[in-house]
Each structure stands twice: as C-alpha cells, then as structure tokens.
Amino acid sequence: MISTVELVELELICDLGTYHSNDVLPSAHLLDLTLSISPELVLNNNDEMSHVFDYDPLITEIEQLAGDGHYETQERLLTRIVHACANRPQVIAIEIYLRKKPVTFLGGTLGIRLKLDTKDLFKIRKNFSNNS
C-alpha cells in the first residue's frame, strides 16, 4: 500500500535566475511535489490533525524559502525544498518538479525533476545530523 500527498502547480514568488536585457523573463515558477507517507497517516478512523500529515507548515516553509532571496539556479531552490521535506520524518519518498515558463517568446516550460527514495532520504537525514 502506498499513500501520497500531492501538491500541484504551486506558483512560487521568487527571485530566480540571471537574465540579460533581451532575455525572456519567466512569468511563473511552478512546483509539483509528491510526498510518499505512511498509509496509516491517510487510512485511519481519527478525524484529528495529530493522526495525519499536516502539510500546511511545509507549504508555508516552501513559500518562505522561495522568497528568501535571490537564487541563480532552480537547482539551489529545489535542494532547499528537498531538505525541508526530508526534515519531516513522516516523509518516506519525494518526487519534486520545479519549472519556469515561458522559456522563449513562443512559450515552453523548462524545469528539473528529482526523485528520492527511502535510502536517499536516509542519506540526506544522516548528513543533517552530522552537520548539526
């Protein structure tokens, strides 16, 4: 049994990228985030927040990270979001997709996608504890 929390097309307010005067400036930076969590946090008989994964604080943290200052790369912002997710022990796997649009005057979307399984999260969490 697998359960996920899915966040789709969250528009982030951020200062991202380095552009020249003739470059196309993105009108939006969008985030898709799928977090695998324990099925017990979804299938349960309790209607209380203490028995589910509370995603609101994570969304607030992601919005704060996005507005935290200038990012030259999508990769840096994505890395910080992954660390915020990994900091929550209920998360057992992550799929994240961060993108910007448009890419050219004709449109298009350009982004990066990262998938982390339980072993990957273990390594990230271990690095957290070693660096603390």
Helices and strands as residue ranges (DSSP letters): E 3-12, E 15-16, E 28-37, G 39-41, G 49-51, H 56-66, E 70-71, H 74-86, E 91-101, E 110-116, H 118-131
